[in-house]
Amino acid sequence: MSVPLPSSLEAPLRPAGGRPDARFLLSHPAHLVALGFGSGLSPAAPGTVGTLWAWLSFLVLQAWLPPAALGWVVVASVPVGWWASTVTARDMGVADPGAIVIDEIMSFWLVLWLLLPAGWLAQLLAFALFRFFDAAKPGPVGWADSLFHGFGWRGGLGIVFDDLVAAFCTLLVLALGQRLAWTLA
């Protein structure tokens, strides 16, 4: 005789049609984090919407936290994002769902933390470069994207790792551009 589990202990409801909704978002704390507090629910370009949310939330956090504390938030977001991505991908039954945007959020937070203080134009350029590297996955980003796939901790790592490499590439291009500008000046 099997005893039914209480509804709070059942596996989270898989999103209907593969697209997560507000019910799925709120069914587990990992979903809330991985789906960028709702920004990943965007029907169009969730990665871009998640990156915009990262930008806005970073500016809000920057107003409240000193740079060192903000750095610790960025560092802590990596294992939290890894965990949330692992759980949410498993619960969605998709190895790397586009709705998971914590990888964009934590990676763009890293870019902004290292870039700021910088003007709006530099931030906009960083946003455009990050979106390019994340979406097109050239060179090292494509390599990073191909390393870890599937479910479990490896799959969660794969979700976040290519975005961290995209952040590195963004910072590298910005640094090279700044160096070139100094050389030409």
Residue frames as qw, qx, qy, qz and C-alpha x, y, z in Angstrom:
[[0.000, 0.890, 0.456, 0.000, 0.00, 0.00, 0.00],
 [0.438, 0.233, -0.013, 0.868, 1.48, 3.34, -1.01],
 [0.170, -0.761, -0.425, 0.460, 0.86, 6.45, 0.97],
 [0.386, 0.778, 0.212, 0.448, 0.47, 9.63, -1.09],
 [0.463, -0.061, -0.222, 0.856, 2.94, 12.36, -0.30],
 [0.007, 0.803, 0.359, -0.476, 1.62, 15.65, 1.03],
 [0.518, 0.810, 0.199, 0.189, 1.49, 18.21, -1.77],
 [0.118, -0.945, 0.301, 0.043, 4.40, 20.14, -0.23],
 [0.547, -0.467, 0.665, 0.201, 6.65, 17.07, -0.64],
 [0.792, 0.458, 0.397, 0.073, 5.69, 16.15, -4.19],
 [0.516, -0.007, 0.366, 0.774, 8.03, 16.86, -7.07],
 [0.145, 0.511, 0.043, -0.846, 7.43, 20.33, -8.48],
 [0.650, 0.599, 0.434, -0.175, 4.95, 20.57, -11.32],
 [0.482, -0.003, 0.494, 0.723, 6.68, 20.53, -14.70],
 [0.211, 0.462, -0.010, -0.861, 5.82, 23.60, -16.69],
 [0.668, 0.503, 0.526, -0.154, 3.05, 23.02, -19.20],
 [0.635, 0.763, 0.086, 0.085, 4.31, 23.02, -22.77],
 [0.773, 0.106, -0.088, 0.619, 7.89, 23.35, -21.56],
 [0.117, 0.600, -0.058, 0.790, 7.47, 27.06, -20.74],
 [0.314, -0.290, -0.682, 0.594, 7.65, 27.92, -17.05],
 [0.192, -0.720, -0.355, -0.564, 4.95, 30.11, -15.61],
 [0.226, -0.632, 0.332, -0.663, 4.37, 32.00, -12.36],
 [0.893, -0.353, 0.048, -0.273, 3.17, 28.84, -10.61],
 [0.910, 0.137, -0.192, 0.341, 6.39, 27.00, -11.50],
 [0.267, 0.642, -0.284, 0.660, 8.46, 30.09, -10.60],
 [0.395, -0.572, 0.335, -0.636, 7.02, 30.15, -7.09],
 [0.938, -0.178, -0.219, -0.203, 6.97, 26.37, -6.52],
 [0.868, -0.220, -0.116, 0.430, 10.60, 26.19, -5.29],
 [0.242, -0.884, 0.115, 0.383, 13.16, 28.80, -4.15],
 [0.507, -0.226, 0.584, 0.592, 15.64, 27.49, -6.75],
 [0.366, 0.598, 0.610, 0.369, 13.13, 28.25, -9.51],
 [0.058, -0.970, -0.201, 0.123, 12.72, 31.81, -8.27],
 [0.380, -0.701, 0.375, 0.472, 16.48, 32.34, -8.32],
 [0.509, -0.012, 0.693, 0.511, 17.22, 30.46, -11.56],
 [0.278, 0.670, 0.593, 0.350, 14.43, 32.22, -13.45],
 [0.283, 0.195, -0.029, 0.939, 15.79, 35.59, -12.35],
 [0.093, 0.367, 0.551, -0.744, 12.86, 36.46, -10.10],
 [0.501, 0.642, 0.497, -0.300, 10.58, 36.28, -13.12],
 [0.181, 0.728, -0.351, -0.560, 12.78, 37.87, -15.78],
 [0.135, -0.220, 0.911, 0.323, 13.36, 34.44, -17.34],
 [0.422, 0.461, 0.749, -0.220, 9.62, 34.11, -17.97],
 [0.262, 0.616, -0.191, -0.718, 9.88, 36.59, -20.84],
 [0.833, 0.368, 0.406, -0.072, 8.48, 34.97, -24.00],
 [0.644, 0.716, -0.055, 0.263, 11.06, 36.77, -26.14],
 [0.455, 0.588, -0.407, 0.531, 14.81, 36.96, -25.48],
 [0.715, -0.675, -0.178, -0.037, 14.82, 35.83, -21.82],
 [0.763, -0.104, -0.095, 0.631, 18.64, 36.01, -21.74],
 [0.217, 0.446, 0.068, 0.866, 18.55, 39.66, -22.74],
 [0.477, -0.705, -0.199, -0.486, 15.76, 40.41, -20.27],
 [0.835, -0.455, -0.204, 0.233, 17.71, 38.61, -17.55],
 [0.597, 0.098, -0.061, 0.794, 20.82, 40.65, -18.36],
 [0.083, -0.605, -0.122, -0.782, 18.78, 43.88, -18.20],
 [0.697, -0.655, -0.217, -0.195, 17.43, 42.74, -14.83],
 [0.801, -0.191, -0.176, 0.539, 21.02, 42.07, -13.74],
 [0.322, 0.384, 0.008, 0.865, 22.02, 45.60, -14.73],
 [0.364, -0.662, -0.149, -0.638, 19.11, 47.22, -12.89],
 [0.813, -0.542, -0.211, -0.012, 19.45, 45.06, -9.78],
 [0.721, 0.008, -0.176, 0.670, 23.20, 45.68, -9.65],
 [0.103, 0.506, -0.008, 0.857, 22.65, 49.44, -9.70],
 [0.610, -0.647, -0.150, -0.432, 20.16, 49.07, -6.84],
 [0.882, -0.328, -0.201, 0.271, 22.54, 46.84, -4.86],
 [0.557, 0.279, -0.119, 0.773, 25.38, 49.29, -5.52],
 [0.186, -0.672, -0.022, -0.717, 23.36, 52.05, -3.87],
 [0.754, -0.583, -0.029, -0.300, 23.02, 49.97, -0.70],
 [0.926, -0.278, 0.069, 0.245, 26.28, 48.03, -0.44],
 [0.140, -0.822, 0.450, 0.320, 29.93, 49.06, -0.36],
 [0.581, 0.557, -0.533, -0.262, 32.11, 47.61, -3.16],
 [0.031, 0.336, -0.925, 0.174, 33.62, 44.86, -0.97],
 [0.511, 0.155, 0.696, -0.480, 30.19, 43.62, 0.17],
 [0.691, 0.538, -0.057, -0.480, 28.96, 43.80, -3.41],
 [0.336, 0.522, -0.775, -0.121, 31.94, 41.67, -4.42],
 [0.216, -0.105, 0.922, -0.303, 30.92, 39.04, -1.87],
 [0.659, 0.382, 0.364, -0.535, 27.38, 39.07, -3.28],
 [0.596, 0.589, -0.425, -0.342, 28.84, 38.46, -6.76],
 [0.135, 0.385, -0.909, 0.084, 31.07, 35.63, -5.47],
 [0.397, 0.067, 0.796, -0.452, 28.18, 34.04, -3.52],
 [0.671, 0.427, 0.048, -0.604, 25.91, 34.22, -6.57],
 [0.393, 0.441, -0.757, -0.278, 28.07, 31.64, -8.40],
 [0.044, 0.016, -0.987, 0.154, 27.42, 28.60, -6.16],
 [0.405, 0.368, 0.545, -0.635, 23.84, 29.75, -5.56],
 [0.546, 0.512, -0.254, -0.613, 23.30, 30.10, -9.32],
 [0.259, 0.291, -0.908, -0.154, 24.88, 26.69, -9.93],
 [0.157, 0.152, 0.896, -0.385, 22.55, 25.09, -7.37],
 [0.467, 0.476, 0.317, -0.675, 19.45, 26.90, -8.64],
 [0.473, 0.482, -0.511, -0.532, 20.26, 26.03, -12.26],
 [0.119, 0.158, -0.980, -0.004, 20.80, 22.37, -11.39],
 [0.253, 0.297, 0.790, -0.473, 17.49, 22.07, -9.53],
 [0.468, 0.545, 0.128, -0.684, 15.46, 24.06, -12.04],
 [0.381, 0.410, -0.690, -0.459, 16.80, 22.25, -15.12],
 [0.021, -0.012, -0.993, 0.113, 16.01, 18.92, -13.42],
 [0.296, 0.417, 0.655, -0.557, 12.51, 20.04, -12.49],
 [0.477, 0.571, -0.124, -0.656, 11.85, 21.35, -16.01],
 [0.846, 0.137, 0.509, 0.078, 13.24, 18.18, -17.57],
 [0.582, 0.791, -0.018, 0.187, 15.42, 20.25, -19.93],
 [0.800, -0.094, -0.126, 0.578, 19.22, 20.22, -19.76],
 [0.308, -0.183, -0.024, 0.933, 19.75, 23.95, -20.45],
 [0.144, 0.770, 0.619, 0.047, 16.44, 25.82, -20.55],
 [0.280, 0.482, 0.127, 0.821, 16.51, 29.32, -21.99],
 [0.403, -0.797, -0.257, -0.369, 14.31, 30.51, -19.13],
 [0.736, -0.511, -0.132, 0.425, 17.17, 30.00, -16.66],
 [0.330, 0.833, -0.015, 0.443, 18.80, 33.42, -16.52],
 [0.605, -0.779, 0.100, 0.134, 20.70, 33.38, -13.23],
 [0.783, -0.018, 0.251, 0.568, 23.77, 32.57, -15.32],
 [0.308, 0.665, 0.201, 0.650, 23.40, 35.87, -17.20],
 [0.370, -0.894, -0.100, -0.233, 22.62, 37.73, -13.97],
 [0.737, -0.597, 0.138, 0.286, 25.62, 36.55, -11.95],
 [0.704, 0.132, 0.277, 0.640, 27.99, 36.87, -14.91],
 [0.194, 0.739, 0.199, 0.614, 26.89, 40.39, -15.79],
 [0.520, -0.853, -0.033, -0.028, 27.09, 41.34, -12.11],
 [0.781, -0.297, 0.187, 0.517, 30.73, 40.26, -12.28],
 [0.471, 0.471, 0.275, 0.693, 31.31, 42.44, -15.35],
 [0.130, -0.871, -0.171, -0.443, 29.68, 45.45, -13.71],
 [0.685, -0.709, -0.013, 0.168, 31.47, 44.95, -10.39],
 [0.707, -0.178, 0.238, 0.641, 34.84, 45.01, -12.14],
 [0.347, 0.534, 0.369, 0.677, 33.85, 47.76, -14.59],
 [0.200, -0.893, -0.252, -0.314, 32.24, 50.30, -12.28],
 [0.251, 0.740, 0.300, -0.547, 32.58, 53.11, -11.66],
 [0.289, 0.045, 0.622, 0.727, 32.09, 53.65, -15.36],
 [0.323, 0.255, -0.015, -0.911, 29.80, 55.88, -17.35],
 [0.731, 0.325, 0.402, -0.446, 26.57, 54.82, -19.03],
 [0.624, 0.624, -0.372, -0.288, 28.24, 54.45, -22.41],
 [0.123, 0.450, -0.879, 0.103, 30.82, 52.00, -21.04],
 [0.481, 0.030, 0.763, -0.431, 28.05, 50.07, -19.27],
 [0.736, 0.493, 0.110, -0.451, 26.01, 49.95, -22.47],
 [0.471, 0.597, -0.632, -0.145, 29.03, 48.71, -24.40],
 [0.145, -0.276, 0.912, -0.265, 29.62, 46.04, -21.74],
 [0.657, 0.240, 0.516, -0.493, 25.96, 45.00, -22.03],
 [0.708, 0.582, -0.185, -0.354, 26.20, 44.72, -25.84],
 [0.289, 0.541, -0.789, 0.010, 29.48, 42.80, -25.71],
 [0.343, -0.142, 0.852, -0.368, 28.21, 40.42, -23.05],
 [0.740, 0.359, 0.336, -0.459, 25.01, 39.72, -25.00],
 [0.594, 0.613, -0.458, -0.249, 27.09, 39.10, -28.14],
 [0.120, 0.425, -0.886, 0.140, 29.41, 36.64, -26.41],
 [0.468, 0.012, 0.751, -0.464, 26.54, 34.92, -24.61],
 [0.737, 0.448, 0.234, -0.449, 24.31, 34.55, -27.68],
 [0.632, 0.644, -0.390, -0.183, 26.83, 33.95, -30.48],
 [0.863, -0.397, 0.308, 0.057, 29.20, 31.85, -28.32],
 [0.609, 0.708, -0.346, 0.088, 32.35, 32.54, -30.35],
 [0.405, 0.546, -0.643, 0.352, 35.66, 30.79, -29.58],
 [0.150, 0.163, -0.827, 0.517, 36.19, 30.16, -25.88],
 [0.533, -0.007, 0.349, -0.770, 32.51, 30.69, -25.03],
 [0.826, 0.192, -0.330, -0.415, 31.49, 27.95, -27.47],
 [0.493, 0.268, -0.790, 0.246, 34.20, 25.72, -26.04],
 [0.147, -0.127, 0.681, -0.706, 32.92, 26.35, -22.50],
 [0.694, 0.075, 0.070, -0.712, 29.35, 25.69, -23.63],
 [0.791, 0.223, -0.516, -0.241, 30.33, 22.27, -24.99],
 [0.156, 0.407, -0.816, 0.380, 32.06, 21.03, -21.82],
 [0.127, 0.087, 0.855, -0.495, 29.26, 20.14, -19.42],
 [0.511, -0.102, -0.382, -0.763, 25.82, 18.93, -20.47],
 [0.498, -0.235, -0.834, -0.034, 23.03, 16.90, -18.96],
 [0.554, -0.713, -0.191, -0.384, 21.48, 16.88, -15.54],
 [0.801, -0.425, -0.220, 0.360, 22.91, 16.94, -12.05],
 [0.374, -0.780, 0.069, 0.497, 25.80, 19.07, -10.86],
 [0.462, -0.075, 0.526, 0.710, 27.62, 18.84, -14.25],
 [0.177, 0.644, 0.602, 0.437, 24.59, 20.18, -16.08],
 [0.233, -0.929, -0.254, 0.137, 24.18, 23.03, -13.62],
 [0.478, -0.545, 0.280, 0.630, 27.86, 23.86, -13.97],
 [0.405, 0.231, 0.607, 0.643, 27.49, 23.84, -17.75],
 [0.046, 0.855, 0.488, 0.168, 24.63, 26.32, -17.55],
 [0.269, -0.940, -0.028, 0.209, 26.70, 28.85, -15.60],
 [0.666, -0.340, 0.334, 0.573, 30.22, 28.20, -16.93],
 [0.473, 0.426, 0.445, 0.630, 29.80, 29.50, -20.49],
 [0.058, -0.933, -0.252, -0.252, 28.33, 32.75, -19.16],
 [0.555, -0.747, 0.143, 0.336, 31.29, 33.22, -16.85],
 [0.607, -0.022, 0.447, 0.657, 33.55, 32.77, -19.88],
 [0.226, 0.743, 0.425, 0.465, 31.38, 35.28, -21.78],
 [0.324, -0.940, -0.079, 0.067, 31.91, 37.72, -18.89],
 [0.639, -0.447, 0.321, 0.538, 35.68, 37.14, -19.06],
 [0.497, 0.334, 0.496, 0.629, 35.66, 37.76, -22.84],
 [0.000, -0.914, -0.326, -0.240, 33.63, 40.94, -22.33],
 [0.460, -0.848, 0.091, 0.246, 36.10, 42.23, -19.76],
 [0.664, -0.163, 0.423, 0.594, 39.04, 41.27, -21.97],
 [0.368, 0.592, 0.449, 0.559, 37.66, 43.19, -24.98],
 [0.181, -0.961, -0.181, -0.109, 36.88, 46.21, -22.79],
 [0.595, -0.664, 0.220, 0.396, 40.40, 46.16, -21.33],
 [0.601, 0.087, 0.470, 0.640, 42.01, 45.81, -24.77],
 [0.189, 0.795, 0.402, 0.414, 39.85, 48.66, -26.07],
 [0.344, -0.935, -0.029, 0.081, 40.86, 50.86, -23.17],
 [0.661, -0.403, 0.348, 0.529, 44.52, 49.99, -23.68],
 [0.490, 0.404, 0.484, 0.602, 44.24, 50.84, -27.38],
 [0.013, -0.931, -0.278, -0.237, 42.56, 54.16, -26.55],
 [0.500, -0.806, 0.137, 0.287, 45.38, 55.02, -24.15],
 [0.660, -0.108, 0.449, 0.593, 47.99, 54.06, -26.75],
 [0.354, 0.590, 0.470, 0.554, 46.37, 56.23, -29.43],
 [0.186, -0.948, -0.258, -0.005, 45.89, 59.20, -27.11]]
